[in-house]
Amino acid sequence: MKWFQRKPEKQISPQEPLATSQTPTKSEELYLLLLRPSISKIFENPSDKIPINADSIMTSFGMYSSQGMPKHALERIPILCVTENGSVGYTTPMRLDLFLCLHQLAKSATPPIDFPLGLFENRDVLVITKGLYYVRLFHNAVNAAMQNFKDGADEFLASKIIYSSTTIDEGAMTNLRRLEATAKHLLTPEPSTPPKLPPNIIDGWQHDFLEPLFTRVKEKIQ
C-alpha cells in the first residue's frame, strides 16, 4: 500500500501552505481513549472503496501519500474516553490516525507485535488525545487544489493523537477494563450532560491511575 509510506516534508509544494500555527485546540484537557470496544470499527473494511480525491494528507503523524487510500480512512470514529477531570464521553479521532498509531506501536515493539490483533493479546494500548487539529488534503495539480479549496473539501477537524504506548502491566490493564465497563454503564442510556466517574471509585482511579498517567504524558510531550 503506497499510502502507508510517510512522505518527507519537502514534498509539500509552495502552493500548499500548512498553516500549523492556526491549528485549533478546543481544550487543554487530555483524553484517555478506551480503544478496545471500538477495535473492530477501526479495522473494518468498506465494501465500496471510493478513493480519496487528493494526492497526500497531513495527519497527526505527518504527511502521507493518499494514492490508493479509501475515503473510509477519513471517517471520524466516536471513541470512548475518560478525561483528566474524570468525565466520561466520546471523542472523534480520524480512522487513519488510529490505524497509523496502532501500526506504529506494533512495528516499534520488541519483538514486533502481530498487527492488528496482537496489540490486544496479553497487553493493551494507552492512547491520549488533546484538542482538535485540521486534517489537510493536498493536490499536486494547482487546479484541483483550488477546486477543493472552493468546495471546502480540503480540510476538516479531528481529535489530535499526541501520545501512545503499549502496556503489559496487569494493574494498568485491570484499570483500563474497569474504566471501559464503568464508562459504558454511565453512558447507557445516553445522558444529556457528560457524566463523571462515581465519587466512590474516582479517588482510586483518578489519583492512582489517571493522574500519574496524564502527568507522565505531559512530561514526555514537553
Rosetta blueprint (number, residue, H / E / L):
1 M L
2 K H
3 W H
4 F H
5 Q L
6 R E
7 K L
8 P L
9 E H
10 K H
11 Q H
12 I L
13 S L
14 P L
15 Q L
16 E L
17 P L
18 L L
19 A L
20 T H
21 S H
22 Q H
23 T L
24 P L
25 T L
26 K L
27 S L
28 E L
29 E L
30 L E
31 Y E
32 L E
33 L E
34 L L
35 L L
36 R H
37 P H
38 S H
39 I H
40 S H
41 K H
42 I H
43 F L
44 E L
45 N L
46 P L
47 S L
48 D L
49 K L
50 I L
51 P E
52 I L
53 N L
54 A L
55 D L
56 S E
57 I E
58 M E
59 T E
60 S L
61 F L
62 G E
63 M E
64 Y E
65 S E
66 S L
67 Q L
68 G L
69 M L
70 P E
71 K H
72 H H
73 A H
74 L H
75 E L
76 R E
77 I L
78 P L
79 I E
80 L E
81 C E
82 V E
83 T E
84 E L
85 N L
86 G L
87 S E
88 V E
89 G E
90 Y E
91 T E
92 T L
93 P L
94 M E
95 R H
96 L H
97 D H
98 L H
99 F H
100 L H
101 C H
102 L H
103 H H
104 Q H
105 L H
106 A H
107 K H
108 S H
109 A L
110 T L
111 P L
112 P L
113 I L
114 D L
115 F L
116 P L
117 L H
118 G H
119 L H
120 F H
121 E L
122 N L
123 R L
124 D E
125 V E
126 L E
127 V E
128 I E
129 T E
130 K E
131 G E
132 L E
133 Y E
134 Y E
135 V E
136 R E
137 L E
138 F E
139 H L
140 N L
141 A L
142 V H
143 N H
144 A H
145 A H
146 M H
147 Q H
148 N H
149 F H
150 K H
151 D H
152 G L
153 A L
154 D L
155 E E
156 F E
157 L E
158 A E
159 S E
160 K E
161 I E
162 I E
163 Y E
164 S E
165 S E
166 T E
167 T E
168 I L
169 D L
170 E H
171 G H
172 A H
173 M H
174 T H
175 N H
176 L H
177 R H
178 R H
179 L H
180 E H
181 A H
182 T H
183 A H
184 K H
185 H H
186 L H
187 L L
188 T L
189 P L
190 E L
191 P L
192 S L
193 T L
194 P L
195 P L
196 K E
197 L L
198 P L
199 P H
200 N H
201 I H
202 I H
203 D H
204 G H
205 W H
206 Q H
207 H H
208 D H
209 F H
210 L H
211 E H
212 P H
213 L H
214 F H
215 T H
216 R H
217 V H
218 K H
219 E H
220 K H
221 I H
222 Q L
